[in-house]
Amino acid sequence: MNSIIKTEHLSKKYVMGSQIVHALQDISIQIDRNEFVALMGPSGSGKSTLMNLLGCLDTPSDGNYYLDGTNVSSMTDGELADVRNSQIGFVFQTFNLLPRITALDNVALPLVYSGMSKAKRIERAKEKLAIVGLDDRMDHKPNELSGGQRQRVAIARALVNNPAIILADEPTGNLDTKTSVEIMRIFENIHNNGNTIIIVTHEPDIAAHSHRIIRLRDGLVEYDKPNENIIMSDDPAHRYSTS
């Protein structure tokens, strides 16, 4: 079996006062290694809750979650942190960069907790910045970079631990159309290099780059099908110059 993610009857509920809110109900999905998947759905559909569970940022109320064959459903916070650090890279809409340190130091930061020497951390961070086309901006601080460049730094940081999975939550939400296409080109390249990519988005244009779309509504899977009209960012109709 080639699945890297498998959920069985996954549910998540929250107690709010006297009410129980069912954020996710009976989610059973399988994502194979090196798939490119978009999670879609309206606000309140459960897509962010599902991303938090898949990213080991939270644990389910019921059901099982197997990550690369290991059941992580009942792991402790410390065990989940180890899994996140070794297997999953995160990219967020708001970049989440530390403003007072350089792009290079932002990218290298996750490696501090791995016990890697400083020289090797810097070497690895430079390598990942080169992948996203920012090797000439590594000494700049976030406020000296454009929004697209900041998101590239965030992607490089997500790659720095060589994770198998990249989870991106609305990664183009703060970017213009031209820059969004440039960022999607980077995700396509990462996917082509073997990573599993899961993007949470409400934008059909962004989801169109994925190879499979899972749509949630009211905490349930409403739609799960291959994307038959994949848009590649180097298609002539979607080509933009990078800057």
MITIFI-443758 format. One line per field, with one value per residue: residue number from 1; residue in one letter; x, y, z of N, C-alpha, C in turn. Coordinates in steps of 0.02 Angstrom, whole numbers. Example, Ala and Ser with C-alpha at 12.3 -4.5 7.8 and 13.67 -1.06 7.14 Angstrom:
BEGIN
pos = [1 2] $
code = [A S] $
n.east = [660 642] $
n.north = [-284 -112] $
n.up = [390 354] $
ca.east = [615 684] $
ca.north = [-225 -53] $
ca.up = [390 357] $
c.east = [660 645] $
c.north = [-165 2] $
c.up = [390 394] $
This chain:
BEGIN
pos = [1 2 3 4 5 6 7 8 9 10 11 12 13 14 15 16 17 18 19 20 21 22 23 24 25 26 27 28 29 30 31 32 33 34 35 36 37 38 39 40 41 42 43 44 45 46 47 48 49 50 51 52 53 54 55 56 57 58 59 60 61 62 63 64 65 66 67 68 69 70 71 72 73 74 75 76 77 78 79 80 81 82 83 84 85 86 87 88 89 90 91 92 93 94 95 96 97 98 99 100 101 102 103 104 105 106 107 108 109 110 111 112 113 114 115 116 117 118 119 120 121 122 123 124 125 126 127 128 129 130 131 132 133 134 135 136 137 138 139 140 141 142 143 144 145 146 147 148 149 150 151 152 153 154 155 156 157 158 159 160 161 162 163 164 165 166 167 168 169 170 171 172 173 174 175 176 177 178 179 180 181 182 183 184 185 186 187 188 189 190 191 192 193 194 195 196 197 198 199 200 201 202 203 204 205 206 207 208 209 210 211 212 213 214 215 216 217 218 219 220 221 222 223 224 225 226 227 228 229 230 231 232 233 234 235 236 237 238 239 240 241 242 243] $
code = [M N S I I K T E H L S K K Y V M G S Q I V H A L Q D I S I Q I D R N E F V A L M G P S G S G K S T L M N L L G C L D T P S D G N Y Y L D G T N V S S M T D G E L A D V R N S Q I G F V F Q T F N L L P R I T A L D N V A L P L V Y S G M S K A K R I E R A K E K L A I V G L D D R M D H K P N E L S G G Q R Q R V A I A R A L V N N P A I I L A D E P T G N L D T K T S V E I M R I F E N I H N N G N T I I I V T H E P D I A A H S H R I I R L R D G L V E Y D K P N E N I I M S D D P A H R Y S T S] $
n.east = [42 26 -11 11 -61 -200 -364 -487 -651 -645 -676 -715 -759 -819 -848 -953 -1003 -1163 -1179 -1136 -1023 -1004 -871 -805 -860 -854 -747 -668 -531 -402 -237 -116 63 154 45 -52 -156 -306 -394 -555 -696 -836 -834 -826 -844 -759 -633 -514 -506 -487 -363 -284 -289 -232 -106 -56 -75 -177 -287 -401 -576 -642 -610 -475 -310 -190 -25 91 82 83 -16 -70 -166 -189 -76 38 61 196 245 174 230 359 331 277 390 476 411 319 292 244 148 86 -49 -17 119 204 335 484 511 632 744 849 803 874 903 773 732 823 789 697 786 865 812 839 965 1067 1224 1278 1341 1298 1161 1151 1199 1101 987 1021 1020 883 827 879 808 682 709 769 899 973 922 941 996 910 785 615 531 593 563 452 276 261 394 413 326 392 505 442 401 524 568 474 520 641 670 666 535 408 280 195 95 -15 -96 -212 -111 -94 -174 -149 -94 -67 -137 -37 77 26 19 154 193 119 183 303 256 214 338 397 311 338 464 441 370 222 84 -31 -156 -251 -386 -500 -511 -553 -466 -341 -355 -367 -241 -209 -205 -309 -465 -538 -687 -766 -914 -1012 -940 -927 -870 -905 -869 -750 -637 -532 -445 -490 -455 -324 -228 -75 55 143 75 33 -75 -72 49 172 295 431 485] $
n.north = [-60 111 221 372 443 398 396 336 341 467 589 748 839 979 1046 1172 1269 1221 1154 1036 1039 971 965 887 738 569 547 468 448 426 464 455 430 565 627 769 868 961 1035 1086 1195 1283 1418 1356 1225 1126 1107 1168 1112 978 990 1024 905 814 869 839 931 928 811 678 661 543 390 339 388 359 389 371 234 225 233 382 434 433 485 568 745 775 669 691 812 773 696 793 877 795 743 829 981 1150 1280 1441 1562 1687 1690 1690 1725 1767 1932 2000 1934 1869 1808 1691 1647 1628 1519 1423 1404 1295 1189 1204 1135 1007 969 986 1045 1218 1259 1161 1184 1311 1284 1194 1277 1375 1298 1265 1392 1423 1334 1392 1504 1614 1638 1753 1841 1807 1871 1969 2045 2001 2118 2182 2118 2071 2021 1900 1856 1836 1730 1634 1618 1561 1440 1382 1365 1270 1163 1132 1029 920 857 731 771 919 1038 1162 1306 1404 1468 1568 1670 1802 1862 1936 1899 1870 1843 1737 1636 1617 1565 1447 1381 1349 1258 1157 1117 1067 960 885 842 743 761 748 850 951 1065 1186 1278 1406 1451 1423 1438 1413 1285 1220 1187 1072 890 819 843 870 902 979 988 1047 967 845 736 796 783 699 683 650 788 836 937 997 1139 1192 1297 1341 1341 1422 1512 1546 1599 1694 1819 1797 1892] $
n.up = [0 -43 27 117 204 298 350 464 490 553 675 749 888 979 1139 1179 1297 1335 1221 1092 965 809 721 627 546 538 441 313 224 101 61 -57 -67 -133 -191 -248 -170 -149 -18 2 36 109 231 395 359 401 350 396 523 488 424 534 606 514 509 631 732 815 900 856 905 889 797 685 636 522 491 373 398 536 681 737 814 954 1012 1125 1162 1152 1076 958 921 887 774 689 671 602 489 428 343 363 288 299 279 330 335 454 497 590 632 661 622 491 325 302 433 480 403 444 576 623 626 735 841 811 842 752 690 686 567 476 483 424 296 249 254 160 46 34 17 -106 -185 -188 -256 -191 -155 -168 -78 52 162 196 301 349 333 231 118 -17 -15 -86 -86 50 71 -2 77 187 131 102 234 275 204 259 350 272 248 215 185 136 207 169 214 146 60 -34 1 41 -69 -232 -397 -495 -417 -344 -440 -464 -340 -340 -442 -379 -283 -370 -422 -306 -281 -395 -361 -272 -152 -49 -68 15 2 81 30 -24 -148 -312 -422 -369 -317 -436 -479 -416 -411 -365 -286 -131 -60 76 176 306 397 335 202 49 -82 -177 -289 -434 -510 -663 -746 -736 -700 -750 -696 -792 -908 -1063 -1052 -921 -889 -810 -787 -675 -535] $
ca.east = [0 67 -41 50 -112 -262 -408 -543 -708 -617 -724 -691 -813 -800 -901 -957 -1058 -1207 -1186 -1081 -1015 -971 -832 -793 -899 -847 -705 -625 -498 -335 -196 -55 126 166 -16 -61 -227 -335 -451 -597 -759 -854 -816 -863 -853 -717 -570 -458 -503 -456 -292 -251 -282 -183 -41 -38 -81 -234 -305 -473 -620 -655 -580 -403 -271 -126 23 144 72 82 -76 -50 -228 -188 -9 44 82 268 253 149 280 414 306 273 456 513 374 271 311 184 150 25 -68 14 192 229 408 507 528 696 800 852 770 915 894 705 729 864 765 673 842 896 786 859 1033 1114 1273 1260 1366 1254 1096 1157 1206 1035 942 1040 998 811 813 895 753 625 733 782 968 1001 887 943 1016 858 734 549 502 630 542 382 234 279 459 404 296 446 545 402 403 591 569 435 559 709 679 655 474 374 216 188 27 -17 -162 -224 -44 -94 -230 -128 -52 -103 -143 27 120 -3 39 225 196 94 237 349 224 216 406 407 274 376 523 422 332 149 62 -102 -169 -318 -401 -569 -506 -553 -407 -284 -370 -360 -172 -201 -224 -368 -500 -583 -728 -803 -972 -1043 -901 -930 -842 -958 -844 -681 -626 -474 -455 -481 -435 -269 -193 -4 70 182 33 37 -128 -61 120 191 368 447 526] $
ca.north = [0 170 279 404 466 360 408 290 366 521 639 797 878 1028 1063 1245 1279 1163 1127 997 1056 918 998 834 679 507 561 413 465 400 505 417 465 607 658 842 869 1023 1029 1144 1197 1349 1431 1312 1159 1078 1095 1187 1060 919 1004 1020 834 783 897 820 989 911 739 668 638 472 366 327 422 326 429 326 169 229 263 439 461 440 504 625 807 770 622 725 863 737 677 855 902 751 720 877 1051 1192 1346 1476 1621 1747 1680 1670 1734 1811 1994 2031 1895 1866 1752 1631 1624 1603 1453 1377 1399 1229 1141 1213 1085 940 956 994 1098 1282 1259 1119 1218 1365 1252 1167 1333 1405 1251 1271 1458 1419 1297 1438 1562 1672 1636 1821 1882 1771 1915 2019 2030 1997 2182 2204 2073 2075 1967 1838 1834 1811 1664 1589 1602 1514 1375 1355 1343 1208 1110 1126 964 867 819 696 804 991 1060 1234 1333 1466 1496 1626 1712 1872 1878 1952 1843 1855 1812 1672 1587 1602 1521 1381 1350 1320 1197 1106 1092 1026 898 846 814 685 775 749 918 961 1136 1207 1340 1417 1481 1373 1446 1381 1213 1193 1163 1007 832 789 892 844 958 965 1030 1027 916 783 738 805 771 677 659 678 850 818 996 1025 1197 1198 1369 1360 1343 1489 1556 1562 1611 1760 1824 1802 1951] $
ca.up = [0 -52 60 170 250 296 408 470 530 594 698 797 916 1031 1187 1187 1344 1339 1154 1062 894 771 668 577 560 499 382 294 162 93 17 -74 -69 -191 -219 -241 -152 -123 28 -9 72 135 301 441 329 435 315 439 575 458 414 599 623 469 525 700 776 859 899 843 959 873 736 681 585 509 454 349 428 609 708 778 843 1027 1035 1170 1129 1137 1019 899 902 853 708 649 655 557 430 400 337 362 256 320 241 358 332 520 501 644 596 678 598 418 291 313 502 485 373 483 645 644 633 801 887 788 865 697 701 654 498 435 479 375 230 230 242 95 -6 26 -11 -177 -217 -199 -295 -148 -130 -169 -28 115 217 207 351 317 312 172 64 -38 11 -121 -63 118 67 -25 137 228 97 115 304 278 172 286 384 221 264 160 173 145 220 157 232 109 51 -79 23 48 -126 -294 -443 -527 -366 -327 -491 -451 -281 -360 -481 -330 -256 -422 -425 -246 -293 -445 -329 -232 -92 -47 -56 32 7 101 -6 -46 -214 -365 -465 -335 -315 -504 -489 -383 -451 -333 -244 -79 -38 137 193 370 430 297 135 0 -149 -177 -357 -469 -547 -733 -784 -698 -727 -734 -697 -850 -967 -1092 -1028 -851 -880 -787 -774 -604 -519] $
c.east = [44 40 5 3 -174 -302 -466 -594 -685 -671 -690 -750 -786 -860 -899 -1018 -1098 -1214 -1124 -1080 -975 -934 -817 -832 -881 -807 -659 -595 -429 -298 -131 6 133 102 -13 -135 -247 -394 -492 -661 -773 -830 -859 -873 -812 -648 -509 -450 -469 -382 -254 -241 -230 -112 -18 -34 -137 -247 -380 -511 -635 -620 -505 -371 -203 -83 82 143 70 19 -55 -109 -224 -118 -12 66 155 281 229 198 338 393 303 342 492 477 332 300 248 197 83 13 -30 90 223 306 425 536 599 756 795 812 808 904 823 700 766 835 739 728 877 875 806 930 1085 1162 1253 1282 1320 1184 1097 1161 1139 987 957 1015 923 792 828 839 695 647 748 854 1001 967 894 963 966 810 665 521 539 612 469 342 250 345 454 373 347 491 508 402 471 597 530 474 622 722 669 593 446 312 223 114 26 -88 -171 -158 -41 -146 -212 -90 -95 -100 -77 73 93 17 112 232 171 145 287 320 225 286 421 372 312 439 506 382 257 128 -13 -113 -241 -332 -476 -570 -503 -491 -345 -294 -360 -290 -163 -224 -287 -399 -546 -621 -769 -863 -1002 -1007 -899 -895 -899 -935 -771 -666 -561 -493 -439 -458 -379 -238 -121 16 115 142 35 -15 -118 13 132 266 379 493 544] $
c.north = [62 231 305 431 423 375 359 320 421 572 687 838 923 1041 1138 1260 1215 1128 1086 1013 1001 950 950 773 623 517 501 429 431 444 467 461 502 629 733 854 939 1006 1093 1140 1266 1357 1388 1242 1105 1069 1114 1137 998 930 999 948 801 807 881 880 978 837 731 649 564 455 360 366 388 370 385 259 168 263 319 468 475 457 563 687 804 725 654 778 831 718 738 877 859 737 772 947 1093 1258 1380 1539 1683 1741 1657 1672 1778 1874 2019 1991 1887 1806 1687 1603 1598 1532 1402 1361 1329 1178 1148 1157 1014 922 961 1051 1161 1283 1219 1150 1272 1337 1227 1224 1368 1362 1259 1340 1460 1384 1344 1502 1624 1672 1705 1868 1853 1814 1970 1996 2032 2064 2213 2162 2086 2017 1900 1811 1806 1741 1613 1569 1551 1444 1342 1329 1277 1149 1091 1060 905 825 784 734 879 1007 1136 1259 1402 1502 1557 1678 1786 1898 1895 1893 1822 1818 1744 1618 1568 1554 1451 1345 1316 1256 1141 1075 1046 959 854 815 760 697 766 820 918 1035 1147 1274 1345 1445 1427 1377 1413 1306 1181 1168 1093 951 798 841 855 904 937 1012 1002 969 849 791 740 780 751 644 686 742 835 877 1033 1084 1194 1271 1389 1353 1414 1537 1578 1578 1684 1761 1829 1861 1950] $
c.up = [0 -15 115 224 242 359 405 518 579 612 747 822 971 1075 1198 1231 1350 1272 1134 988 860 711 611 596 511 435 370 225 160 43 5 -73 -136 -226 -207 -232 -128 -78 21 33 97 207 347 416 365 403 357 497 549 446 480 621 580 484 596 747 827 854 889 906 951 808 739 624 580 465 437 386 504 633 757 817 917 1054 1083 1131 1109 1078 954 874 864 781 662 625 603 491 395 399 328 328 272 279 265 366 398 524 561 613 607 655 522 390 305 383 514 459 415 552 664 657 701 848 868 811 811 711 663 581 452 429 425 304 205 213 176 37 -19 -2 -85 -215 -233 -233 -254 -121 -131 -119 43 175 232 262 317 293 252 110 46 -8 -21 -98 8 117 41 34 180 197 108 186 311 251 211 323 336 237 203 138 182 152 214 168 199 92 5 -58 28 -12 -187 -342 -473 -478 -346 -376 -481 -392 -299 -403 -434 -301 -307 -427 -365 -254 -343 -416 -278 -170 -102 -28 -41 43 28 68 -19 -117 -268 -410 -435 -333 -383 -519 -459 -429 -424 -287 -196 -52 24 143 257 402 395 230 85 -70 -143 -244 -385 -505 -621 -776 -747 -736 -704 -742 -754 -914 -996 -1065 -956 -837 -860 -778 -700 -593 -446] $
